[in-house]
Amino acid sequence: MRYVVGLAALGFVAVCFWAYGEVGWGGFDMVLAQPWGVVVTLDVMLGAVCIAAIIFHYEENPLVAALWSLAIFPLGHVVSAVWFITRFQRSRRAV
């Protein structure tokens, strides 16, 4: 499973580089100018809140959970993917 998440994260990063190469950061202004762009952005933020809740549930140290969770909002769900990959590795070692 960690390979699936890792490949998805790498694919996402590749698409981000492609989008930046095509329009730069200014293209995001055009997305937010559209109602569905706002909806999609809020959907991503809702996902970040849900993943943060999962992280706080599973991480033993609240400071570690806070750092992972806070990083999701500016950096996106690539951080979520990295957390899942590291969590999968830790759970494998525990078995």
N, C-alpha and C positions, 0 to 999 in steps of 0.2 A: 504494500500500500504506500509506503514512503516513496517508492520510485514513481508511482503514479502522481502523487502530490508534487514531487520534485520536478518531474517533466512538465506538469501543468504550470508550475511556477516559472520555470525557464521559458516556456512558450509565452507566458504573459509578459515577462521582461522583454523578450524579443519583440513582441507587438508594441510595447511601450516605446522602445527605441525606434521602431519603424514610424510610429505616429509622431514622435518628436522630430524625426528627420523630415517628415512630410510637411508639418505645419508649425513646429516649435511649440512653446508653451502658450502662445497666443490663440491657438486653436481651441483651447478649453473655454475661453471667453464666449466663443460661438456656441459651444455646447450648453453653457449655462444661460444663454440668451433664449433658449427654447424650453418650453414647459417640460417636455419629456427629458431633457437634459438635467433639469432640476430633480425630477422624479428618480432618475437613474442614480444621480449622485446621492440623494437621500437613501436610496435602497442600499447602496454600498456602505453608507454610514450605519444603517440599521444592522447590516451584516457585521460590521466592526463591533458594534455594541454586543451583539449575540456572541461573537467569538470571544470578546473580552470577558463575558460572563462565564464561558466555558473555561477560559484560562484561569480566572480567579477560582473556579471550582476545583481544578486539578493541581494548580501550583500550590505547594506547601508554604512558600514564602510570599507574603503579600507584596513585598517590595519587588520581587522578581515578576510577579503577576502584573503589577502596575507598570513596570518598565516595558514588558511585552505588549501590554494592552495600549499604552500610550503611543508606542511606536507604530501601531497599526493605522492610526488616524492620518498622520502625514505621509507615511510610506506605503500604505495600502495593504492589501491582503497577501502580498508577497511575504510580509512578516508573519501573517497567519500560517502560510504554507511552511515557513521555516520552523515555526513553533510546533506544528503538527509533525514535521519530519523528526525534530529532536525528541518530541514526546513519544513517537513510535519507536525510536531507538532506545529510549529509557525503558519503555514498557517491554520491549523484547529482552533486554538484559534482566529484567525482574522475573521473567518466566523461567 
